[in-house]
Amino acid sequence: MSEEPMVSVPCAQCHQRFGLPRATERQLRESGETFYCPAGHLLSYKPSKAERLSRLLTKTNAQLTRRAQQRNALRRSNAALRGVITRMRNAATREEAGT
Ligand SMILES: [Zn+2]
């Protein structure tokens, strides 16, 4: 049986330190999933500032992309409507001229 490397983790509530396999600790840190200390306190890692900012950046980029797409769609729609107006205006002008 191979020894898994352990890390010592303090409980935020009872301050008792306990061991977690390094891989488990990393996974809990990345996922933000909840876990329990040996005394039964519910714990979870808060996402780091870098992680929060990274998620915010991803979200903001997605919003910018969506807004750019909406803007382009509106521009195309405006151009199409301008074309309709021009054709109707020209038709009305021809009718007035009796041609
Ligand atoms: Zn505890």
Backbone and ligand atoms as CSV (ligand in chain L), in Angstrom:
chain,resi,resn,atom,element,x,y,z
A,1,MET,N,N,0.863,-1.198,0.000
A,1,MET,CA,C,0.000,0.000,0.000
A,1,MET,C,C,0.892,1.238,0.000
A,2,SER,N,N,0.667,2.135,-0.972
A,2,SER,CA,C,1.504,3.325,-1.051
A,2,SER,C,C,0.953,4.420,-0.137
A,3,GLU,N,N,1.855,5.126,0.498
A,3,GLU,CA,C,1.457,6.248,1.367
A,3,GLU,C,C,1.081,7.443,0.508
A,4,GLU,N,N,-0.157,7.895,0.673
A,4,GLU,CA,C,-0.561,9.098,-0.044
A,4,GLU,C,C,-0.038,10.310,0.728
A,5,PRO,N,N,0.500,11.306,0.036
A,5,PRO,CA,C,0.945,12.490,0.769
A,5,PRO,C,C,-0.259,13.202,1.410
A,6,MET,N,N,-0.091,13.564,2.677
A,6,MET,CA,C,-1.183,14.211,3.407
A,6,MET,C,C,-0.856,15.680,3.655
A,7,VAL,N,N,-1.895,16.463,3.777
A,7,VAL,CA,C,-1.712,17.851,4.208
A,7,VAL,C,C,-2.522,18.053,5.487
A,8,SER,N,N,-2.008,18.904,6.360
A,8,SER,CA,C,-2.668,19.197,7.626
A,8,SER,C,C,-3.566,20.420,7.429
A,9,VAL,N,N,-4.841,20.235,7.754
A,9,VAL,CA,C,-5.838,21.288,7.521
A,9,VAL,C,C,-6.457,21.697,8.859
A,10,PRO,N,N,-6.515,23.001,9.164
A,10,PRO,CA,C,-7.167,23.410,10.403
A,10,PRO,C,C,-8.669,23.603,10.198
A,11,CYS,N,N,-9.479,23.174,11.200
A,11,CYS,CA,C,-10.907,23.459,11.142
A,11,CYS,C,C,-11.117,24.932,11.479
A,12,ALA,N,N,-11.940,25.613,10.690
A,12,ALA,CA,C,-12.179,27.039,10.898
A,12,ALA,C,C,-13.005,27.272,12.162
A,13,GLN,N,N,-13.682,26.224,12.658
A,13,GLN,CA,C,-14.548,26.417,13.824
A,13,GLN,C,C,-13.907,25.937,15.127
A,14,CYS,N,N,-13.396,24.687,15.160
A,14,CYS,CA,C,-12.808,24.186,16.410
A,14,CYS,C,C,-11.282,24.265,16.396
A,15,HIS,N,N,-10.701,24.662,15.256
A,15,HIS,CA,C,-9.261,24.870,15.101
A,15,HIS,C,C,-8.451,23.598,15.272
A,16,GLN,N,N,-9.128,22.445,15.358
A,16,GLN,CA,C,-8.442,21.168,15.373
A,16,GLN,C,C,-7.824,20.935,13.995
A,17,ARG,N,N,-6.584,20.479,13.962
A,17,ARG,CA,C,-5.955,20.168,12.673
A,17,ARG,C,C,-6.200,18.715,12.350
A,18,PHE,N,N,-6.435,18.461,11.068
A,18,PHE,CA,C,-6.627,17.075,10.651
A,18,PHE,C,C,-6.019,16.882,9.273
A,19,GLY,N,N,-5.761,15.629,8.943
A,19,GLY,CA,C,-5.067,15.331,7.697
A,19,GLY,C,C,-6.023,15.019,6.557
A,20,LEU,N,N,-5.671,15.515,5.383
A,20,LEU,CA,C,-6.411,15.177,4.159
A,20,LEU,C,C,-5.373,14.755,3.121
A,21,PRO,N,N,-5.719,13.759,2.307
A,21,PRO,CA,C,-4.810,13.454,1.191
A,21,PRO,C,C,-4.647,14.708,0.321
A,22,ARG,N,N,-3.418,14.927,-0.128
A,22,ARG,CA,C,-3.132,16.154,-0.883
A,22,ARG,C,C,-4.079,16.327,-2.084
A,23,ALA,N,N,-4.320,15.234,-2.800
A,23,ALA,CA,C,-5.179,15.310,-3.992
A,23,ALA,C,C,-6.610,15.723,-3.604
A,24,THR,N,N,-7.094,15.157,-2.491
A,24,THR,CA,C,-8.438,15.504,-2.012
A,24,THR,C,C,-8.500,16.976,-1.619
A,25,GLU,N,N,-7.456,17.416,-0.901
A,25,GLU,CA,C,-7.413,18.809,-0.445
A,25,GLU,C,C,-7.433,19.753,-1.652
A,26,ARG,N,N,-6.661,19.427,-2.670
A,26,ARG,CA,C,-6.599,20.274,-3.866
A,26,ARG,C,C,-7.972,20.316,-4.565
A,27,GLN,N,N,-8.588,19.127,-4.641
A,27,GLN,CA,C,-9.890,19.028,-5.311
A,27,GLN,C,C,-10.953,19.852,-4.574
A,28,LEU,N,N,-10.920,19.776,-3.220
A,28,LEU,CA,C,-11.864,20.549,-2.412
A,28,LEU,C,C,-11.631,22.046,-2.584
A,29,ARG,N,N,-10.340,22.406,-2.665
A,29,ARG,CA,C,-9.973,23.814,-2.830
A,29,ARG,C,C,-10.471,24.339,-4.183
A,30,GLU,N,N,-10.319,23.528,-5.238
A,30,GLU,CA,C,-10.702,23.977,-6.575
A,30,GLU,C,C,-12.216,23.996,-6.764
A,31,SER,N,N,-12.890,22.987,-6.198
A,31,SER,CA,C,-14.334,22.865,-6.436
A,31,SER,C,C,-15.157,23.715,-5.484
A,32,GLY,N,N,-14.561,24.036,-4.280
A,32,GLY,CA,C,-15.335,24.764,-3.279
A,32,GLY,C,C,-16.383,23.878,-2.609
A,33,GLU,N,N,-16.331,22.553,-2.845
A,33,GLU,CA,C,-17.262,21.601,-2.226
A,33,GLU,C,C,-17.118,21.624,-0.713
A,34,THR,N,N,-18.193,21.265,-0.009
A,34,THR,CA,C,-18.145,21.232,1.451
A,34,THR,C,C,-17.591,19.895,1.926
A,35,PHE,N,N,-16.983,19.917,3.110
A,35,PHE,CA,C,-16.479,18.702,3.749
A,35,PHE,C,C,-16.564,18.903,5.263
A,36,TYR,N,N,-16.244,17.865,6.017
A,36,TYR,CA,C,-16.401,17.929,7.475
A,36,TYR,C,C,-15.067,17.727,8.178
A,37,CYS,N,N,-14.872,18.422,9.293
A,37,CYS,CA,C,-13.737,18.140,10.166
A,37,CYS,C,C,-14.101,16.913,11.003
A,38,PRO,N,N,-13.127,16.278,11.701
A,38,PRO,CA,C,-13.447,15.071,12.475
A,38,PRO,C,C,-14.516,15.327,13.541
A,39,ALA,N,N,-14.672,16.567,13.995
A,39,ALA,CA,C,-15.698,16.878,15.002
A,39,ALA,C,C,-17.054,17.169,14.350
A,40,GLY,N,N,-17.114,17.119,13.032
A,40,GLY,CA,C,-18.390,17.256,12.337
A,40,GLY,C,C,-18.749,18.662,11.901
A,41,HIS,N,N,-17.782,19.597,11.955
A,41,HIS,CA,C,-18.068,20.951,11.485
A,41,HIS,C,C,-18.044,20.991,9.959
A,42,LEU,N,N,-19.037,21.652,9.396
A,42,LEU,CA,C,-19.129,21.763,7.938
A,42,LEU,C,C,-18.152,22.832,7.453
A,43,LEU,N,N,-17.305,22.455,6.547
A,43,LEU,CA,C,-16.264,23.371,6.064
A,43,LEU,C,C,-16.268,23.441,4.547
A,44,SER,N,N,-15.732,24.540,4.022
A,44,SER,CA,C,-15.468,24.627,2.585
A,44,SER,C,C,-14.425,25.700,2.356
A,45,TYR,N,N,-13.676,25.548,1.281
A,45,TYR,CA,C,-12.705,26.568,0.904
A,45,TYR,C,C,-13.417,27.641,0.112
A,46,LYS,N,N,-13.164,28.880,0.477
A,46,LYS,CA,C,-13.675,29.975,-0.361
A,46,LYS,C,C,-12.752,30.082,-1.567
A,47,PRO,N,N,-13.323,30.409,-2.736
A,47,PRO,CA,C,-12.429,30.583,-3.884
A,47,PRO,C,C,-11.442,31.720,-3.613
A,48,SER,N,N,-10.211,31.544,-4.055
A,48,SER,CA,C,-9.194,32.570,-3.837
A,48,SER,C,C,-9.559,33.819,-4.621
A,49,LYS,N,N,-8.918,34.931,-4.253
A,49,LYS,CA,C,-9.168,36.197,-4.946
A,49,LYS,C,C,-8.849,36.046,-6.435
A,50,ALA,N,N,-7.743,35.361,-6.728
A,50,ALA,CA,C,-7.357,35.165,-8.133
A,50,ALA,C,C,-8.442,34.378,-8.876
A,51,GLU,N,N,-8.984,33.339,-8.195
A,51,GLU,CA,C,-10.027,32.535,-8.821
A,51,GLU,C,C,-11.290,33.359,-9.055
A,52,ARG,N,N,-11.669,34.158,-8.016
A,52,ARG,CA,C,-12.880,34.991,-8.159
A,52,ARG,C,C,-12.714,35.971,-9.307
A,53,LEU,N,N,-11.531,36.604,-9.382
A,53,LEU,CA,C,-11.296,37.579,-10.452
A,53,LEU,C,C,-11.276,36.897,-11.812
A,54,SER,N,N,-10.707,35.696,-11.853
A,54,SER,CA,C,-10.662,34.956,-13.108
A,54,SER,C,C,-12.076,34.616,-13.582
A,55,ARG,N,N,-12.944,34.186,-12.629
A,55,ARG,CA,C,-14.334,33.867,-12.995
A,55,ARG,C,C,-15.073,35.107,-13.452
A,56,LEU,N,N,-14.820,36.250,-12.745
A,56,LEU,CA,C,-15.456,37.515,-13.106
A,56,LEU,C,C,-15.038,37.936,-14.517
A,57,LEU,N,N,-13.742,37.742,-14.805
A,57,LEU,CA,C,-13.228,38.112,-16.130
A,57,LEU,C,C,-13.894,37.274,-17.218
A,58,THR,N,N,-14.017,35.980,-16.969
A,58,THR,CA,C,-14.662,35.089,-17.929
A,58,THR,C,C,-16.104,35.521,-18.178
A,59,LYS,N,N,-16.822,35.834,-17.066
A,59,LYS,CA,C,-18.220,36.241,-17.171
A,59,LYS,C,C,-18.346,37.556,-17.939
A,60,THR,N,N,-17.454,38.509,-17.619
A,60,THR,CA,C,-17.494,39.813,-18.268
A,60,THR,C,C,-17.196,39.697,-19.760
A,61,ASN,N,N,-16.226,38.853,-20.100
A,61,ASN,CA,C,-15.908,38.632,-21.516
A,61,ASN,C,C,-17.102,38.056,-22.263
A,62,ALA,N,N,-17.801,37.119,-21.614
A,62,ALA,CA,C,-18.979,36.512,-22.241
A,62,ALA,C,C,-20.054,37.569,-22.463
A,63,GLN,N,N,-20.244,38.460,-21.476
A,63,GLN,CA,C,-21.232,39.527,-21.618
A,63,GLN,C,C,-20.859,40.462,-22.773
A,64,LEU,N,N,-19.572,40.817,-22.843
A,64,LEU,CA,C,-19.120,41.707,-23.919
A,64,LEU,C,C,-19.369,41.077,-25.286
A,65,THR,N,N,-19.081,39.787,-25.400
A,65,THR,CA,C,-19.305,39.081,-26.661
A,65,THR,C,C,-20.784,39.103,-27.025
A,66,ARG,N,N,-21.639,38.816,-26.011
A,66,ARG,CA,C,-23.082,38.783,-26.260
A,66,ARG,C,C,-23.582,40.170,-26.696
A,67,ARG,N,N,-23.107,41.220,-26.022
A,67,ARG,CA,C,-23.537,42.579,-26.374
A,67,ARG,C,C,-23.068,42.959,-27.772
A,68,ALA,N,N,-21.854,42.562,-28.124
A,68,ALA,CA,C,-21.341,42.871,-29.465
A,68,ALA,C,C,-22.196,42.190,-30.517
A,69,GLN,N,N,-22.609,40.940,-30.233
A,69,GLN,CA,C,-23.461,40.210,-31.178
A,69,GLN,C,C,-24.821,40.889,-31.313
A,70,GLN,N,N,-25.389,41.341,-30.161
A,70,GLN,CA,C,-26.679,42.041,-30.192
A,70,GLN,C,C,-26.559,43.333,-31.001
A,71,ARG,N,N,-25.446,44.062,-30.766
A,71,ARG,CA,C,-25.239,45.323,-31.470
A,71,ARG,C,C,-25.143,45.084,-32.979
A,72,ASN,N,N,-24.397,44.052,-33.379
A,72,ASN,CA,C,-24.267,43.744,-34.803
A,72,ASN,C,C,-25.612,43.360,-35.416
A,73,ALA,N,N,-26.409,42.600,-34.663
A,73,ALA,CA,C,-27.735,42.204,-35.156
A,73,ALA,C,C,-28.612,43.446,-35.330
A,74,LEU,N,N,-28.547,44.382,-34.375
A,74,LEU,CA,C,-29.343,45.606,-34.484
A,74,LEU,C,C,-28.896,46.461,-35.665
A,75,ARG,N,N,-27.572,46.492,-35.895
A,75,ARG,CA,C,-27.065,47.259,-37.040
A,75,ARG,C,C,-27.579,46.690,-38.357
A,76,ARG,N,N,-27.554,45.344,-38.449
A,76,ARG,CA,C,-28.054,44.708,-39.679
A,76,ARG,C,C,-29.547,45.001,-39.854
A,77,SER,N,N,-30.291,44.928,-38.741
A,77,SER,CA,C,-31.727,45.198,-38.781
A,77,SER,C,C,-31.990,46.650,-39.203
A,78,ASN,N,N,-31.204,47.580,-38.640
A,78,ASN,CA,C,-31.344,48.997,-39.012
A,78,ASN,C,C,-31.074,49.214,-40.496
A,79,ALA,N,N,-30.031,48.577,-40.989
A,79,ALA,CA,C,-29.678,48.735,-42.398
A,79,ALA,C,C,-30.811,48.206,-43.285
A,80,ALA,N,N,-31.382,47.071,-42.895
A,80,ALA,CA,C,-32.478,46.485,-43.672
A,80,ALA,C,C,-33.691,47.424,-43.662
A,81,LEU,N,N,-33.989,47.991,-42.481
A,81,LEU,CA,C,-35.135,48.905,-42.386
A,81,LEU,C,C,-34.901,50.182,-43.191
A,82,ARG,N,N,-33.665,50.677,-43.188
A,82,ARG,CA,C,-33.352,51.863,-43.995
A,82,ARG,C,C,-33.591,51.562,-45.474
A,83,GLY,N,N,-33.248,50.360,-45.896
A,83,GLY,CA,C,-33.475,49.948,-47.283
A,83,GLY,C,C,-34.961,49.951,-47.607
A,84,VAL,N,N,-35.790,49.436,-46.694
A,84,VAL,CA,C,-37.244,49.401,-46.902
A,84,VAL,C,C,-37.790,50.821,-47.019
A,85,ILE,N,N,-37.341,51.697,-46.100
A,85,ILE,CA,C,-37.818,53.087,-46.107
A,85,ILE,C,C,-37.457,53.766,-47.430
A,86,THR,N,N,-36.218,53.572,-47.863
A,86,THR,CA,C,-35.762,54.179,-49.114
A,86,THR,C,C,-36.604,53.692,-50.295
A,87,ARG,N,N,-36.854,52.364,-50.355
A,87,ARG,CA,C,-37.662,51.826,-51.467
A,87,ARG,C,C,-39.080,52.401,-51.439
A,88,MET,N,N,-39.680,52.488,-50.219
A,88,MET,CA,C,-41.047,53.026,-50.111
A,88,MET,C,C,-41.092,54.502,-50.508
A,89,ARG,N,N,-40.044,55.249,-50.050
A,89,ARG,CA,C,-39.983,56.677,-50.374
A,89,ARG,C,C,-39.848,56.866,-51.888
A,90,ASN,N,N,-39.007,56.063,-52.518
A,90,ASN,CA,C,-38.819,56.151,-53.959
A,90,ASN,C,C,-40.091,55.793,-54.710
A,91,ALA,N,N,-40.785,54.747,-54.207
A,91,ALA,CA,C,-42.041,54.349,-54.838
A,91,ALA,C,C,-43.064,55.486,-54.736
A,92,ALA,N,N,-43.127,56.137,-53.545
A,92,ALA,CA,C,-44.079,57.240,-53.343
A,92,ALA,C,C,-43.750,58.412,-54.255
A,93,THR,N,N,-42.452,58.696,-54.393
A,93,THR,CA,C,-42.015,59.797,-55.260
A,93,THR,C,C,-42.408,59.512,-56.708
A,94,ARG,N,N,-42.224,58.246,-57.165
A,94,ARG,CA,C,-42.584,57.876,-58.534
A,94,ARG,C,C,-44.089,58.007,-58.740
A,95,GLU,N,N,-44.869,57.604,-57.709
A,95,GLU,CA,C,-46.340,57.704,-57.810
A,95,GLU,C,C,-46.768,59.158,-57.960
A,96,GLU,N,N,-46.140,60.041,-57.116
A,96,GLU,CA,C,-46.475,61.473,-57.189
A,96,GLU,C,C,-46.152,62.037,-58.554
A,97,ALA,N,N,-45.021,61.583,-59.121
A,97,ALA,CA,C,-44.604,62.071,-60.439
A,97,ALA,C,C,-45.441,61.443,-61.545
A,98,GLY,N,N,-46.232,60.442,-61.191
A,98,GLY,CA,C,-47.100,59.794,-62.184
A,98,GLY,C,C,-46.371,58.902,-63.150
A,99,THR,N,N,-45.216,58.412,-62.749
A,99,THR,CA,C,-44.478,57.507,-63.643
A,99,THR,C,C,-44.727,56.060,-63.332
L,1,ZN,ZN,ZN,-14.153,21.351,13.687
